[in-house]
């Protein structure tokens, strides 16, 4: 009985660990004017930042993300911020 109980606990624990999503390397946020902001890490390219913005636009029911602005920041972890507008 203890073996079955222990086996069930191990299976449930491993399945929960397998379903965990690793945290994104990008800081993605929505602005009040509808634009999507993406804080990009040092190692990322603009194309990778656009993929992160596209994922956020898809949550809003939009199909495209167009970059409007990129700016340098003083943050060591996220040195570049991109602003995107979602469109159909």
PyMOL commands that set and color helices and strands:
alter all, ss='L'
color gray80, all
select helices_A, chain A and resi 2-19+46-59
alter helices_A, ss='H'
color red, helices_A
select strands_A, chain A and resi 27-30+36-40+64-72+80-87
alter strands_A, ss='S'
color yellow, strands_A
deselect
rebuild
show_as cartoon
